Amino acid sequence: MFSNELLKRIRSEFPRAERDAFGKARAFLDNGTGTLVVGRAAVAEAKARVDYSANVYGIFDESKMAGEVIHEGRKAVADLLNAPSPETIVSGESATSLFFGLSYAMGKELRGRENVVVTNYEHYANLSPWLELKRRGLIEDTRFTPLNIEDGTLDLNQLGALIDGDTRVVSVSAASNALGTKTQLMEVGKMAREVGAYLIVDAVHHIAHGPLDVQTIGCDFLVFSGYKMFSPHGSFMYGRKELLEELRPYKVKPAPDHPPDSWEWGTRDQAKFAAIKGVVDHHEWLAKQVEGGFVGKLSQYSGRRRALKVALTAVEEYEKEISRVMLTGSGDIQGLTEMPHVKVYGLKDPERLDDRDPTFSFKVKGLRGEDVVERLWAKHAIAMRSEDFYSRVHEVYESPTLIRASFVQYNTVEEALRLLKALETMKAP
Ligand SMILES: Cc1ncc(COP(=O)(O)O)c(C=O)c1O
């Protein structure tokens, strides 16, 4: 748990954690859609934007610095993911564009007999590219792993049954952006490796919620977006070095033939790399604040890599407390699962906090989602939304929209309680 004192300091690192730009004090619980920016990222971005705005590969200082900022950004992301080297980090405009680019490159190797296995809780950024391969006849099938409907977890037995000798890709999210359910990546990775399929991880939702290690997971690719982790838009993909070299991404002829440049379309925005390095700096700072609780732990890592694991493990622990309060309430305030007028989708068991991120989707009986979020904003200054979140979950639950509350490190238990109290008032008379 973060102490109140530390939480205050964390919040002060985010210029808009307390109030929005219009001076309104509000609880920002729309983080799954895009987080608030951490001050360090914004300052670093502005400096790179103004001071090193020249394009790369020139002989003059501004251009050299732009190249340096990009390299430092790649190193920071490599440390964040424990990737072997900065050259394994590719950047792109969005996770969606990185997934499309990856699927196009893989499509060149496919012969129409193969299949791709995905899940029923994917964001469409990790579905449409594979469905497009099917439409073009480059794969035979896109196979959807069903969910255990009651708790929104993946049915791993079914996943195992869907994977066969023709499976070329298993592509799963690290956590569902609609339900918050985490995927058991180690198990899935084992099944993929048994048939020689590539394992691709969509970490866009999970990235801000806990430590990730591409070498431990053994994944071939992992994608995340800066704006889901306190940075501006712009996304990053780890790719296993041999695969980045072997596969043939679509590229223009004069662009370098070696990764990561060979995978990147157009020239880079150095300011985005400065910003993601700012996010990494923030977590190094956070690691120093919580280091006392980690003496002798995570010793398989060293230097900045360890600091990032320390910080994100502390975040994960803290967020579990928020999840517990959201599910079971506190004192005389009821949790989501105790409110008869609220239907929660996803994991509800407070004993299974390890298996979820602090992301909660629900409906309030008798009220439209739009009306609920409208009331939450107007009467309680809570920023949330009701949507489909581009998730396949809505097809599974046959519900075009769900209301979602998603928490990150700067949110407080008080904010969770404020939401619960507000929902309590929405009970039909
Ligand atoms: C799990 C997940 N994957 C992919 C995306 C798409 O990310 P981007 O907007 O960077 O394309 C999102 C966005 O909400 C997401 O939550």
The ligand as an ORCA input file, in Angstrom:
! r2SCAN-3c Opt
* xyz 0 1
  C      -6.322     -3.520    -25.045
  C      -6.213     -2.457    -26.107
  N      -5.589     -2.751    -27.255
  C      -5.447     -1.850    -28.250
  C      -5.954     -0.573    -28.109
  C      -5.774      0.414    -29.252
  O      -4.748      1.288    -28.942
  P      -4.395      2.498    -29.945
  O      -5.408      3.564    -29.687
  O      -3.009      2.922    -29.546
  O      -4.477      1.972    -31.303
  C      -6.622     -0.219    -26.944
  C      -7.218      1.122    -26.788
  O      -8.116      1.338    -25.991
  C      -6.743     -1.185    -25.905
  O      -7.367     -0.900    -24.744
*
